[in-house]
């Protein structure tokens, strides 16, 4: 985009470092956040704060990085109302970078186009890479939407990620993120099961994961989440409860495509149990604690270090 001005709604664990990276790479960022602390931090770095999201109505691009669609719809209500009375400039782009339902973002896109008299378009561009990727500016960004709209915001997206891929029409990015979460969520659960089984059987989970990382079982998930599973460090880098939401999107999309997703279906139930256990605000690795609570007490002999073979 020629004018490097953008609005940013949501300065959470991911949003603040993402907005900061855009700011430090020459973009003028006006942000809104429910709590004032992150806003003050962005202002300290040179960003601006908006009292209302509707105050961003004249910016050429507005990013939403909020937990789920109800949050986005609530936050965007005043903005859309203002556009209904006075449409924005043609070519305005709303970028949804949250993990949301593919069908939900398509419905949102239709509504934005309608209230803005066709002047605004929605791009869905969810991310993968966690808080580390957000801080380093190395996120993978999966974009869906009209080609011209995606192309216009690509320079901004490249401030936040090293991989930016246009995958198809609106909703394609969210579907890709759902597939990403299918792999991440079920792999993390499998690693948690392996760690719990190993420890209960007298093996050192850390040594096990070291061996696994050198073979076919090696993965980025193992590299990043594995140490937290071993140490039982559940300090949140992102709330585990969101995995239940994301895997539910997989099941929803699979139902529409008539595709079987047995792993996602099992994952939805496992992460629902995690939430029932009150663990949803902790790190994704806490799924190991869920599995431990579902397990029977370890036999006395195994507790003394005998491997069950």
N, C-alpha and C positions, 0 to 999 in steps of 0.2 A: 504494500500500500504506500502511496506517495506521502500522505500525512501520517507520521509515526505517532499517532495518538490512539490510545486504547483505554477502555474501561475494564476493570477487573472486579468481579463480585465473588468474594469468598477467599479469605486469607488464612486458611487452615494449615495443617501440616504440609500439604502439597501446594496450596495456593500461594502462600507467602513467598517461598523460594522461587516459584515459577514467575510471579510478578516481579520479583527482585531481579531475576535474570533478564527479563525484558527491559526493565528500567536501566540496568547497567550496560545494556547493549544499544542504548540510544532512543528507546521508546519513552514517550511521555505517558505515564500511567496514572489514571485517576481510579481510586479503589473505594469499595464499600465493604464493610465487614460488620458483623453483629457485635463483636467485642472490640473495644478500642485499642487494646495492646498491639496487635499486629498492624493496625492502621498507623499508629504512632511510629512503629519501626519502619514502615514503608515511607512515611513522611520524612523521617530522619535521613533516609537514603535519597530523598529528592522527589518522591511521589506526592500525589495530592489525594486528599480525602473528599469523598462526596457525602453530603448529609443524607441524600436520598438517591436510590438507584435511578429514578426518573431524571435526576440531574445529568445523567450520562446520555440523554436522548439524542444529542447532536454529535456524539462521537462516531467515527466510522466503523469501529468494531468494539463489541462488548463481550467479554469472556465471563462465563459462569462456571465456577468451580465449587459447587456445593454438594452435600452428601447424596441427595436423591431428588427425583422430580418434584415431589411436593414442596421441597425447599425452593427449587428453581421457580416453580409456578407462583408461589407466594411472593418471592423476591421480585419477579418480573412483572407482577400485576400492575404496578403504578407506571412502569415504563411502557407497557403495551397500551394502557389507557391513554397515555399522553400521545402515543403514535396514532391512536384512533382519532383523536381530535385534530392532530397536525402531523401528517406523515413525516418520517425522517428523510434525509437525503437519499436519493437512489444509490444503491450499492452498499447500503449499511449491512453489516454482517453480525449476527449473534452467534457466538461460538460456545457450544456446550461441551466442556471438557470433563465433566463428571461421568461416572459410569452409570448409564441409565438404560431403560428399556428401548430397544430399537423401534418398536411401534410407538412408544411414548414420544420419542424425539421426532418422529415423523408427524405425529398429530400436532406437536408443538410448532413444527415448521409450517404446517398449513395455517395454524392460528396466527403466527407472526406475519406471514405473507398477507393474510386477510386484513388484519387490523392496520397494517402499514401501507395498504393500497399497493402491495407488491413491491414496495421500495426496499424492504429488508428481507434478508434470507438467513436461514439457520444452517450452520455447519456443525456436525457432531464430530468432535475430535478428542475422544478419551485417550488416556495415557497409560503407559506401563513403565515401571522402573522404580517405583516407590519413592520414599523421601530422599534416598541417596541420589537417584536419578534427577529428582526435582532440584536438589541443591546443586548438582554438578551440571545441570543443563543437558543431560544425556538421555532424556526420556525418549521412548518410542511412542509416536503419535499416530493414531489411526483415524483418518479423516473420511467423512462421508458428506455428500452434498453436491450442489451444482458445481461444475468444473470452474467456472469463472469465480464463484464465491470462494472456493477452496484456494484457488491460485492467488486471490487478492490477500488472503490472510497468511499464506505460507511463510512470508518473511518473518512475521511475528511468531509463528509456531516454531520456526527454526532457532529462535532465541531460547527456546525451552527444551528442544529435543534435537538429537542428532539423526534420528530416523523419523521422517515425515512422509507418510504414504497415503495418497488418495485412493480409496478402495472401491468407490462406487457412489451411488446416490445417497441421499440423506437416510441415515439408519445403518449404513454399511460400517461406519466406524464403531458404532455401539455393538453391532453384531461381532465384529472382530475382537473388541474388548471382552465380550462375553466368552468367546472361544479362548482368549488368553486366560481368563479367570477359570475356565474349565480346567486348563492345564495346570495353572498355579495352585488352585484350590485342592484338586484331587492329588497332585504331586505332594503338596505339603502334608495332606492327610496321610498319604502312604508313607512318607518319611517319618511322620509322627508315630505311626503304627510300628514301623521298623525300629525306631529308637526305644519305644516302650517295650516291645517284644525282646529286643536285645538286652536291655537292662534287667528285665525280669528274669531272663534266662542266664544271667551272669556275664554277659558280654559288655564291653565298654562301648557305648554308642558313639563316642568320639572316634575311637579306633575303627569302628565299623564304617562310619561315614567317610573316613580318610581312605579306606580301601574302595568303597563304592565310588568315590569321586574319580578314581583312576580307571574306572571301567565304563560299561555302557550305561550304568545308572547315574553317572555324573551329569549334572545340569546346573544352570544358573540358580534354580530354586534351591538345590542342595548347597551350593556355595554360599548363598545369602541367608537362607532360613535355617540351614543345617546347624550352624553354631548356636543359634538361639534355642533350637530344639534340644540340643545336647546339654546346654547350661540351664535350661528351663528359664530363660530370660524372656519374659512376656511384656517388657516395657513397650508400649505401643509405638510402632512406626506407621500404623494405620489400623483402625479398629477391626477386629476379626468379624464383627457382626455384618460388615458390608459384604463379606464373601457369601453369606446366605442370600442376600439380595441379588448379587451378581450371578450366582448359579441358578437362581429362580428365573433370571432373564434367559439363561441358556435353555432351560426347560420350556419356557414360553416360545422362544424362537424355534426350537426343535418341534414343538407341537404344530406350529404354522407350516414348517417344512416337511412334516411327516417323517422326521428323522429320529431314530432311537438314540437315547442318551442315558444309558444305564449308570455310567459313572457320575454324571451330573445329578441324576435323580437320587443316588445314594448320598452324594455330597450335600444336597439340599437338606436332607434329613439330619446328617451329621452336624452341619453348622446350625441347624435349628436347635439341636440338642445343646450345642455350645451356648447358644443364647439363653436357653432354658436354665442352664447351669449358672447364669449370671456372669459369663466370661466375655461377653461381646465387646466390651470397651478395651480389652487387652489386645496384644499383638496377635497376628494370625497364627504364630507358633503355639499359642495357647490351646490349639486343637489337640496337642499332646496331652494336656491336662484333662480335656474332655474324654479322650480315649482311656486315660488312666482311671478316671472315675467310672467308666463303663466296664472296666476289667475287674476280674475277681482278685482278691488278695493273693499276693505271690506265695507259693508254698514255702514252708520253712527251709527246706533243703536248698531251694533256689536262692533264697535270701542270703544263704551262706556262701553262694558263689558257684554252685553246681550247675553246669549247662544242661538244659533239657534237650536231649537228642533221642 
